[in-house]
Amino acid sequence: MDGITLSACALAVALAVVVGIDRTRWSKLDYIPSVGPSGHLTSYYGAVRFILHAKHMIRKGYEQNKEGFFKVPMIDRWMVVVSGPRFVDELCKIPDEKLSFDHAMQDILQVKYTFGLEAQEHPYHVQVVREHLKRNFEELFPRIFEEIRLVFDELVPFQEHGWVRVGAYSAAMKATCRASNRVFVGFPICQSPEFEKIQLKFALQVATRATVINIFPKLLRPVIGRLLTNTPSSLRHCMEMLRPIVDERLKKEKFFGNNWPGRPNDMLSWLIDVSSPEDRNLRSIALRILVLNFASLHTSAQSFAHALFNLAAHPQYIEPLREEVKGVVGQYGWTQDSMSQLPKVDSFLKESQRVSCTCLTPVVRKAMEDIIFSDGTRIPAGTHLAMSPTTMSLDDQYYPNPDEFEPFRFYAMHQGAMTKSERFSMRLSALNFGQGKRACPGRSFATTTMTAMMAYLVLNYDMKLEDGVRPPDEWLFVNCSPNRTAEILFKKC
Ligand code: HEM
C-alpha cells in the first residue's frame, strides 16, 4: 500500500469512528421504532434516503405508529415524530422551557453561523408582528391590495385574445415579496428588484448553509460555520438599501419623539418604537427585516404557488370561487374584513395546504430535559421532537378520501356542527402554522394576503396548465417546494 492509499484509509477509518461515536450519543432512543436501518453506521443509509424521500419515510413511520412515536434518521441526529390526538395534545401542553423552539432552531438553522444569535436573544421583531402588524392591518390593507394589483398586472401583461405564460413559482415569490414589504419597508423599496434579490438570496443561503454545516460532526461545525457564513454581506447590502430611510427616521425621532407629522405607519417605524436603546440602530433594524423576510417569504410564496398549481390543474373551481369573490367584493369592496368573508377561497387555500404542504414537520422542539409521556415513553434531553400534521392529514380517519383534492371540504365542515374527529382535522390544519406560544405570529397576515391574491386572480383571470397535469413538486428533506420552472397559462377575463 503506498503512502497516499494508507493515509486515505486512515482518514476513512477515523471518519467512520467519529461518525459512529456521534451516533452512539443517540442510543437512548434505541427503543423507539425507527424508519429504515437503526445501526450506528447503517442508519446513515436511511439519513441519505431521507434527503429525497422524507415524505415516504415519515408516512411509513406513521402508518406503523399512528398513536405513538417513531424516529427518522437525519445526517446529524434522529428526529422523533409524535402522532395521534393523545400525544399531540400532550406535546402541546409541555411548556417552551422544557421543549424549546429556539434551541431546535439553533440546531436546524445553525442560527449562530447563519443569522446570529442576537435576533433570538432580542426578538423584538416577533413582538412587532404579533402586536403592531395585527393592530394596524385593517388600515394597511388598501396599500397591500394596491401592491397586489400592481404586481399581478405587471406579471400577467394584457393580451387581447389568448393566453399568457407565467412562471408560477417566481410570480408567487415576487408578488409575496412586494405585498409584504409594502408593509415592512414601504414604497418604493418594496418594488426594488435589488431589495427582492437580497431577501430571496439571504433566505436560500441560510437554509443551504445550515444544511451543509449540519452534515459535519459537531466538533467541526464552528470551523465550517465561520467559513460559510453569509450574514455580514447580506446584512451590509440590506443596510445600504435601508440607510437613507432609517437614518432619517432615527434623526426625526431624536428631535420630535415618535409622533412627528407624516411618520409612516409601517414595520420600520414599529421596530424603532419597540427596540431597546442598544438595538435602535440601522444594523439591528436591517437584521430584523432580513429575519422577518426569512420567516415569511418562502413559507407564504411556496404555499401560494402550490395553490396556483392546484387551481390551474382543477380549473372547474375557478367559476365558483369567482362568483363568491364577485358577490362579496361587489358589496363590501376590497377590505381586510371582506377577505374574511370568502369561505370558499379560504377552504381552497386550506385544502391546498393539506395536500401540498411546504414543510412536513412545521413543529419541531428540542427537549431541554428528559420528557416522559403518559404511556411511559421517555424522550431524552437533547432530542428533537416533531409533529407532522400533513402526514396525519392523509389518514382517512381524519379526512375522508384523503388523497383526493376536494377544495370545498373545509367549507362543508363549517356548514354544520363539527364532529370530534372533524375538530381534530381542523386542528391539524392550524398546526401548519405551529403551536402554542411559539406559533406563527404572521398567520393572519399570511392568510389574508394569500386570500386577497387568490381573490384578485380568480376575479380577473382564467388559468390552466398546458397539459392539464400538475407539475411534480421538488422535495428536499422535509421541505416541499412547488415546481420552480413550470408555467401556468393566464387569460384576462
Ligand atoms: C403560509 C405562510 C406561513 C406559514 C406556513 C408559516 C409557518 C410558521 C411556522 C410553522 C412557524 C413555527 C411555529 C412553531 O414552531 O410552533 C412560524 C414561525 C414564525 N413565523 Fe410564520 N409562517 C407563515 C407566514 C409568516 C409571515 C407572513 C410572517 C411575518 C409577517 C411570519 C413570521 C413568523 C415568525 C417571526 C416566526 C417565529 C416566531 C417566534 O420566534 O416565536 N410567518 N411560522
Residues whose N, C-alpha, C, O or C-beta is under 5 A from the ligand:
A	BS01	HEM	V126 V129 L292 A295 S296 T299 S300 S303 P362 V363 V364 N432 F433 G434 Q435 K437 R438 A439 C440 P441 G442 F445 A446
